[in-house]
């Protein structure tokens, strides 16, 4: 038996037992993955920070449900991050955040480059339900069946939301030229 999987299982056991150092090790190795996943779904750095913090605070209890090994941990924690981000969105706890670019565009002279809509801006302009399905499918790579399970919708509804998200994004991006 390889020592690395045994060390990983031992670390998981230490996290479940409440050892802060073991939790810190998991944060160092997987915190960025959790944050990036949360940021893509929430569109807010503050919300992504909240999701990441909440996930790692609750991780010792959540690990009771983890039955996989070292090779499946990244996928498992990414799914947990998606669920946590979706809960954040559903609860409506999104913070109002003003970016430096938004403020600069208010005070800067009209500039075609500043007025051009980016994909990120376009994603921010579509509905939460369409953006969520689009990001889960196109960015995170989930199958429609997984998206349906995560969101509590049917597979057909997931497919429809993705179609509508793509249509809305095309219209927004065409209008920005």
C-alpha positions in Angstrom: 0.0 0.0 0.0 1.3 3.4 -1.0 2.2 5.7 1.9 0.7 8.9 0.4 -2.9 7.6 0.4 -2.4 6.4 4.0 -1.1 9.8 5.0 -4.0 11.4 3.3 -6.5 9.2 5.2 -4.7 10.0 8.4 -4.9 13.7 7.7 -8.7 13.4 7.0 -9.0 11.6 10.4 -7.1 14.4 12.1 -9.4 17.0 10.5 -12.5 15.1 11.7 -10.9 14.9 15.2 -10.7 18.7 15.2 -6.9 19.2 14.6 -6.5 22.7 13.3 -3.1 22.0 11.7 -4.6 19.2 9.5 -7.4 21.5 8.5 -4.9 24.2 7.6 -3.0 21.6 5.4 -6.3 20.9 3.5 -6.9 24.6 3.1 -3.4 25.2 1.7 -3.9 22.3 -0.8 -7.5 23.0 -1.8 -8.5 26.5 -0.7 -7.7 28.0 -4.1 -9.9 25.4 -5.9 -12.8 26.2 -3.5 -12.4 29.9 -3.9 -12.2 29.8 -7.7 -15.3 27.6 -7.9 -17.2 29.9 -5.5 -16.1 33.0 -7.4 -17.2 31.7 -10.7 -20.7 31.0 -9.3 -21.2 34.0 -7.1 -19.4 36.6 -9.2 -18.2 38.3 -6.1 -14.9 38.1 -4.3 -16.6 38.8 -1.0 -19.1 36.0 -1.5 -16.4 33.7 -2.7 -14.4 34.5 0.5 -17.6 33.8 2.6 -18.2 30.5 0.8 -14.6 29.4 1.2 -14.5 30.3 4.9 -17.9 28.6 5.6 -16.9 25.5 3.7 -13.6 25.1 5.7 -15.4 25.9 9.0 -17.9 23.1 8.3 -15.4 20.7 6.7 -14.7 18.6 9.8 -18.4 17.6 10.0 -18.8 17.3 6.2 -15.8 14.9 6.0 -17.9 12.2 7.8 -19.7 11.9 4.5 -16.5 11.5 2.4 -15.9 7.9 1.6 -13.5 8.3 -1.3 -9.7 8.4 -1.5 -7.1 10.9 -2.2 -7.7 10.8 -5.9 -11.4 11.7 -5.6 -11.0 14.4 -2.9 -10.6 17.4 -5.2 -13.8 16.5 -7.1 -15.6 16.0 -3.8 -14.6 19.3 -2.3 -15.4 21.1 -5.5 -19.0 19.7 -5.4 -19.2 20.8 -1.7 -18.0 24.3 -2.8 -20.7 24.4 -5.6 -23.4 23.4 -3.0 -22.2 26.0 -0.6 -22.1 28.7 -3.3 -25.6 27.8 -4.4 -26.8 28.0 -0.8 -25.2 31.5 -0.6 -27.0 32.6 -3.7 -30.4 31.1 -2.6 -30.2 32.8 0.7 -29.7 36.1 -1.0 -26.7 37.0 1.1 -24.8 38.4 -1.8 -22.9 41.5 -1.0 -23.1 44.6 -3.1 -19.6 45.1 -4.3 -18.3 47.9 -6.5 -15.2 47.2 -8.6 -12.4 49.7 -9.2 -13.2 49.4 -12.9 -16.8 50.4 -12.4 -15.8 53.5 -10.5 -13.2 54.4 -13.1 -15.8 54.1 -15.9 -18.0 56.6 -14.0 -15.3 59.3 -13.9 -13.3 58.5 -17.1 -14.1 60.0 -20.4 -16.1 57.8 -22.8 -13.7 55.2 -24.1 -14.7 52.4 -26.5 -12.5 50.0 -24.7 -14.1 50.8 -21.3 -17.6 50.5 -22.9 -16.9 47.1 -24.4 -18.7 44.3 -22.6 -16.6 41.5 -21.4 -17.8 37.9 -21.0 -17.6 38.4 -17.2 -19.8 41.5 -17.5 -22.2 39.6 -19.8 -22.5 36.8 -17.3 -23.3 39.3 -14.6 -26.2 40.6 -16.6 -28.0 37.3 -17.1 -30.3 35.8 -14.5 -28.8 33.9 -11.5 -30.5 30.6 -12.6 -29.2 30.8 -16.1 -25.7 31.9 -15.1 -25.4 29.1 -12.5 -26.3 26.4 -15.0 -24.0 27.9 -17.7 -21.0 28.0 -15.2 -21.7 24.6 -13.9 -21.9 23.1 -17.4 -19.4 25.1 -19.4 -16.8 26.1 -16.8 -17.0 23.4 -14.1 -17.8 20.6 -16.5 -20.7 19.0 -14.7 -23.1 16.9 -16.7 -26.8 17.9 -16.9 -27.7 15.1 -14.5 -25.3 16.4 -11.9 -26.5 20.0 -12.4 -30.1 18.8 -12.0 -29.2 17.0 -8.7 -27.3 20.0 -7.4 -30.0 22.5 -8.2 -33.0 20.3 -7.5 -34.4 20.6 -11.0 -35.0 18.2 -13.9 -32.3 17.4 -16.5 -34.6 18.9 -19.1 -34.8 22.1 -17.1 -31.0 22.2 -16.8 -30.7 21.9 -20.6 -33.3 24.6 -21.2 -31.6 27.0 -18.8 -28.2 26.4 -20.5 -29.8 27.1 -23.9 -31.4 30.3 -22.6 -28.1 31.4 -21.0 -26.2 30.9 -24.2 -28.9 32.8 -26.1 -28.9 35.7 -23.6 -25.0 35.8 -23.7 -25.0 35.9 -27.5 -27.5 38.8 -27.5 -25.5 40.8 -24.9 -22.2 40.2 -26.6 -23.5 41.1 -30.0 -24.9 44.3 -28.6 -21.6 45.3 -27.2 -19.8 45.5 -30.5 
